[in-house]
Amino acid sequence: MNRIVEKEMLNNNVVRLVIEAPRIAVKRQAGHFVIVKIDDKGERIPLTIADADPENGTITLIV
């Protein structure tokens, strides 16, 4: 399970999430996405990686 490091409301419907994911941050490339699940039984939601910071081991998602 990855930890949410930062959460910022961009407007009423859009949230910017910075997530601790060091392996993904290092290997991600343009066009890559991650699969997000609330729990083991939750629906799989593909989200595009908006940004990555390999030095801090984080990725940014816009939801």
N, C-alpha and C positions, 0 to 999 in steps of 0.2 A: 504494500500500500504506500502510495506516495503522499507526501505532506504538502498542503497548500501553504506557501510562504507568505503570499500577499494576495489580497482581494481588493479590487477597486471597481466601484460602480461607475461605468462610463456614461450611462443614462438609465432610464427606468427599466430597460429591457436587455441591456448589454453589460457584461461583467468581464473584467480583465483578471485572469488568474495566473499567478506565478507559482509554479509547482516544482518541488524538489524532485529532479529526475536526472541524476548525473550521467548515467549511461546513455540516455536518449539525447541529452544536451550535447554530448561529445560526437555522437554519430549521426545526428539528424541532418537531412539535406532538404533543399527546396522541394516542396510538394509532399513531404512526409506528413503523416498524421498519426494520432494516437487513438486508441480505443479506451473510452472512459466508461466505467461501470460503477454504480452506486454500491452494490454489494455482489456477492457471488451469484445471486439469482436475478440481478438487475439486467436491464436491456443494455446491449453494447451500443455506444454512441461514438461514431468517428468524429474527431475534431482535428482541424488543421493546426499545426504548430506555427504560431504567429512569430515567435522569436525564441532564441536559445542563448544562454550564457554558459558556455562550457567551463569557464573559470569558477563560477559559483555553483555550477551543477543544476541549473534551473531551466525550465522551458516556460513559455508564456502562451496561454490559450485565451482566445476571445470567445465568450459564450453568450 
